[in-house]
Amino acid sequence: MATASPAKPIRRKPAASAKAGTTVTKENLKALGVDRLADLLVELSEQDAVLTRKLRMALTAVHAKDRLGKEIDKRLRTVQRSRGFLPWDGVRPLATELDTLRRTILDDVAKTDVGQAISSMRLLVDIAPSVYERSDDSSGYLSEVFREAASDLGNLWGRQEDRDPAVTIRDLLTLLDADDYGTCDRLLASSGEALGTTGATMLRDTLIHRFQELPVSRGKGDYRADIERMQTLGHLKNLADAIGDVDAYIEAVRLSDRQTAYIGDVARRLLDKNRPQEALEWLNRETDEPSRFYRENDDLRIEACETLDDRDTAQSLRWKVFHDRLSLPHCQAYLRYLSDYDAIDVEEQALNYICNFPNRGAALSTLLEWPALDAAARLVREHKTELDGRDYETLRPAADRLSEAYPIEATILYRLLVEAVLDKALSRYYPYAAKDLASCRLLAPMLAPTEDLENHEAFMIRLKTQHKRKLGFWSLIGE
């Protein structure tokens, strides 16, 4: 009688909770206890100067709140005095540290001493030029921190009791006039509370007087006069936004020589103030449809008409936008206001219009977005000679989308992409063409014989005959 082999022990996977307990989270770290955590932080701080500074700031915030602002100022002045160049990979750590200091000023220092918080935040804004001059801030990390600091400074001014508006105006203009980096772009917008009605009126009068004193532009090439005038008008517009005064904004726009450029901005602000008729009057100043601003303001026209309960005009505008540039969102919005019965007929009209749109690439993209894959495949079959193989941003996604259900049409598109690259000998795009040719090879077994589409073997023979000297391309092909 055979003896039964001993049963193998069952190996159980470690409990999920055990693994979760080793994950570095706030709750798990609490389990280490205060003493163990303190030991770890001391050990790490001996190897990490940034961590040491963070811990020192945290300790100061707990044990010596009255000195926290001074400690921050000391660190900011050290950064300001530094002269070593900051490479791109050194920018982010400094930006992180400066942002931590910014939030500490705003959240901790300001709670006990708003005046000290204003002084520290002003210092943070002031050091921006010296930091920019010795750093590669192509990522924009530093500039974002400094812009936030300038915006915070305006808010802190508003939190200081009995602040003289004249002092705020003086500080504002000093910073704006010295700003060569766009650091203070958001400062005026955040200073509305600090200025109040009296300060806003004083500042507007000062800026208008400045504008009137500036030399008039002598036309093209007079960049200095143009820039000074544009900057002053920008300050006037930002001031109007800071106090929510759309009429002051319009007044600033009317001082400009390029009012057309601001029509949409004025209309947006009038709509936000529930003044749709005035918004429409501004929008109706645009008579030149090809202008680059006209299309941007279509939705503002529609919104104004809807607010005025002029649904018919709003619907006409939606349909026109769809017709002009195949904007599917406008077509869908148009359909939402129709009865189910009417919507069916209009959908059919819209699809027919898309299929016959002169720009075949735009039509193909819109049909795929609809989605109407059958109509998209039919467009590829019937209008393949009108599709541009250089339009890879349209054709490649379309080919990928059609490849499963419509392999013939997808193959047509892949081949157009390949031949466009080879015909122009665009060697930098050879890897993409090789990938598209590989897609053709994968789809080849699914192709049914047709009179107007050569099989894959014939296509390869023709391609090699016409482009046999393009060795850089053929070296990428596995065949």
SENUSE-129372 format. One line per 5 residues: number of its first residue (from 1); their letters; for each residue x negated, z negated, y negated of C-alpha. Coordinates in steps of 0.5 Angstrom, whole numbers, plus 500, padded with zeros to 3 digits. Example, Ala and Ser with C-alpha at 12.3 -4.5 7.8 and 13.67 -1.06 7.14 Angstrom:
BEGIN
1) AS) 475/484/509  473/486/502 $
REM end
This chain:
BEGIN
1) MATAS) 500/500/500  497/502/493  496/497/488  499/498/482  494/499/476 $
6) PAKPI) 494/494/471  498/496/465  494/498/459  495/493/453  499/496/447 $
11) RRKPA) 495/497/441  499/496/435  498/499/428  496/493/423  502/491/419 $
16) ASAKA) 504/495/413  504/488/409  497/487/411  494/493/408  499/492/402 $
21) GTTVT) 495/486/401  489/489/400  491/494/395  488/492/388  495/490/384 $
26) KENLK) 496/484/379  500/480/385  495/481/390  489/479/385  493/473/383 $
31) ALGVD) 492/470/390  485/470/389  486/464/385  483/463/378  476/461/380 $
36) RLADL) 475/466/384  477/471/379  473/468/374  467/469/378  468/476/379 $
41) LVELS) 469/478/372  463/474/370  459/478/375  462/485/373  461/483/366 $
46) EQDAV) 454/482/367  453/490/369  458/492/364  458/492/356  465/495/355 $
51) LTRKL) 468/490/360  464/484/356  466/486/349  474/486/352  473/479/355 $
56) RMALT) 470/477/349  476/479/345  481/477/350  478/470/349  477/470/342 $
61) AVHAK) 485/472/342  486/466/346  481/460/343  480/463/336  486/467/333 $
66) DRLGK) 483/466/326  477/470/328  479/476/332  480/480/326  473/479/324 $
71) EIDKR) 470/480/331  474/487/331  471/488/324  464/487/327  465/491/333 $
76) LRTVQ) 467/497/328  461/496/324  457/497/329  460/503/332  460/506/324 $
81) RSRGF) 452/505/324  451/508/331  447/514/330  446/517/337  450/523/339 $
86) LPWDG) 456/522/344  456/528/349  463/530/352  463/525/357  461/519/353 $
91) VRPLA) 467/521/348  473/518/353  470/511/354  469/510/346  476/513/345 $
96) TELDT) 479/508/350  475/502/347  477/504/340  484/505/342  484/498/345 $
101) LRRTI) 482/495/338  487/499/335  492/496/339  489/489/339  490/489/331 $
106) LDDVA) 497/492/331  499/487/337  495/480/336  492/480/329  498/482/325 $
111) KTDVG) 502/477/328  498/471/325  495/475/319  498/482/316  493/482/311 $
116) QAISS) 487/482/316  490/487/320  491/492/314  483/491/313  481/492/320 $
121) MRLLV) 486/498/321  483/501/315  476/500/317  478/503/324  481/509/320 $
126) DIAPS) 474/509/315  469/510/321  473/516/323  468/521/319  462/518/322 $
131) VYERS) 464/518/329  466/525/329  459/527/326  456/525/332  460/527/337 $
136) DDSSG) 463/532/341  471/531/341  473/538/344  478/534/348  481/531/342 $
141) YLSEV) 481/524/345  478/521/339  482/524/334  488/522/337  486/515/337 $
146) FREAA) 484/515/329  491/519/328  495/513/331  491/508/327  492/512/320 $
151) SDLGN) 500/512/322  499/504/324  496/503/317  502/506/314  507/501/318 $
156) LWGRQ) 502/495/317  503/496/309  510/496/310  510/489/314  506/486/308 $
161) EDRDP) 511/482/304  511/483/296  506/489/297  505/492/290  507/500/291 $
166) AVTIR) 502/502/286  497/499/291  500/503/296  500/509/292  492/508/290 $
171) DLLTL) 490/507/298  494/513/300  491/518/295  484/515/296  485/516/304 $
176) LDADD) 489/523/303  484/526/298  478/524/303  481/526/309  477/533/311 $
181) YGTCD) 479/532/319  486/531/319  486/524/321  491/522/316  496/527/318 $
186) RLLAS) 501/522/320  500/517/314  505/519/309  510/519/314  509/512/316 $
191) SGEAL) 509/509/309  516/510/307  518/502/308  511/500/304  513/505/298 $
196) GTTGA) 520/504/298  525/508/293  520/506/287  514/507/290  516/514/293 $
201) TMLRD) 519/516/286  512/514/283  508/518/288  513/524/288  511/524/280 $
206) TLIHR) 504/524/281  504/529/286  508/534/282  504/533/276  498/534/280 $
211) FQELP) 501/541/283  502/543/276  495/542/274  492/546/279  490/553/278 $
216) VSRGK) 494/558/280  492/562/286  489/569/284  491/572/291  487/574/297 $
221) GDYRA) 481/571/298  482/565/293  482/560/299  480/554/295  486/554/290 $
226) DIERM) 491/556/296  488/550/300  489/545/294  496/547/293  498/547/300 $
231) QTLGH) 495/540/301  499/538/295  506/541/297  504/538/304  504/531/301 $
236) LKNLA) 510/532/298  514/535/304  511/529/308  513/524/303  520/527/303 $
241) DAIGD) 521/526/310  518/519/310  524/517/306  529/521/309  530/525/303 $
246) VDAYI) 532/533/305  533/535/297  526/532/296  524/536/301  527/543/299 $
251) EAVRL) 524/541/292  517/541/295  519/548/298  521/551/292  515/550/289 $
256) SDRQT) 511/554/294  510/561/294  512/562/301  519/560/302  520/564/307 $
261) AYIGD) 516/560/312  520/554/311  527/556/312  527/554/319  524/547/317 $
266) VARRL) 529/546/311  535/548/316  533/543/321  533/538/316  540/540/313 $
271) LDKNR) 543/540/320  540/533/321  544/531/315  550/534/317  550/539/312 $
276) PQEAL) 551/546/316  554/550/311  547/549/306  543/550/313  547/557/314 $
281) EWLNR) 546/559/307  538/558/307  538/562/314  542/567/311  536/568/306 $
286) ETDEP) 532/572/312  534/579/312  527/582/315  529/581/322  522/583/325 $
291) SRFYR) 519/577/321  515/572/326  520/567/323  527/570/325  527/569/332 $
296) ENDDL) 525/562/332  531/560/327  536/564/332  538/557/335  539/554/328 $
301) RIEAC) 544/559/326  548/558/333  548/550/332  550/551/324  556/556/327 $
306) ETLDD) 558/551/332  558/545/327  562/549/323  567/550/329  565/558/328 $
311) RDTAQ) 565/559/336  566/566/335  560/567/331  556/563/335  558/567/341 $
316) SLRWK) 556/573/338  549/571/336  548/568/343  550/575/346  546/578/341 $
321) VFHDR) 539/574/343  540/576/350  541/583/348  535/583/344  530/580/348 $
326) LSLPH) 533/578/355  534/571/354  537/568/360  539/561/357  543/564/351 $
331) CQAYL) 546/568/356  548/562/360  550/558/354  555/564/353  558/564/360 $
336) RYLSD) 559/557/359  564/558/354  568/563/358  574/562/363  572/563/370 $
341) YDAID) 575/570/370  572/572/364  565/570/366  565/574/373  566/580/369 $
346) VEEQA) 561/578/364  556/576/369  556/583/372  555/586/365  549/582/364 $
351) LNYIC) 546/584/370  547/591/369  544/591/362  538/587/365  537/592/370 $
356) NFPNR) 537/598/365  533/594/360  527/599/358  522/594/359  522/594/366 $
361) GAALS) 517/588/367  521/583/362  527/586/366  524/584/373  522/577/371 $
366) TLLEW) 529/576/368  532/578/375  528/573/379  530/567/374  537/569/375 $
371) PALDA) 536/569/381  538/576/383  533/578/388  537/584/391  537/587/384 $
376) AARLV) 530/585/383  528/589/389  532/595/387  529/595/380  522/595/384 $
381) REHKT) 524/601/388  527/605/383  523/604/377  516/603/380  512/608/376 $
386) ELDGR) 515/605/370  512/598/372  505/596/369  500/594/374  496/590/369 $
391) DYETL) 502/586/368  499/581/373  503/575/370  509/578/372  508/583/378 $
396) RPAAD) 504/578/382  509/572/382  515/577/383  511/580/389  510/573/392 $
401) RLSEA) 517/571/391  520/578/394  515/578/400  519/574/405  526/578/404 $
406) YPIEA) 523/584/401  517/586/404  517/593/402  518/592/395  513/586/395 $
411) TILYR) 508/591/398  509/596/392  508/591/387  501/588/391  499/595/391 $
416) LLVEA) 500/596/384  496/590/382  490/593/386  490/600/384  490/597/376 $
421) VLDKA) 484/593/377  480/599/381  482/605/377  479/601/371  473/598/375 $
426) LSRYY) 475/591/372  470/588/376  471/581/374  478/581/377  476/584/384 $
431) PYAAK) 477/577/387  484/577/385  485/585/387  482/583/394  487/577/395 $
436) DLASC) 493/582/393  490/587/398  490/581/403  497/580/402  499/588/403 $
441) RLLAP) 495/587/410  500/581/412  506/585/410  504/591/413  507/589/420 $
446) MLAPT) 514/588/417  514/595/413  519/600/416  517/607/415  520/611/409 $
451) EDLEN) 518/617/406  516/615/399  511/609/402  505/610/406  503/606/411 $
456) HEAFM) 498/601/410  493/605/414  494/611/410  494/607/403  487/604/406 $
461) IRLKT) 484/611/407  486/613/400  484/607/397  477/608/400  476/615/398 $
466) QHKRK) 478/614/391  474/608/390  468/608/395  463/607/390  466/600/388 $
471) LGFWS) 462/596/393  463/589/389  470/590/391  469/592/398  464/587/399 $
476) LIGE) 470/582/398  474/585/404  474/583/411  475/590/414 $
REM end
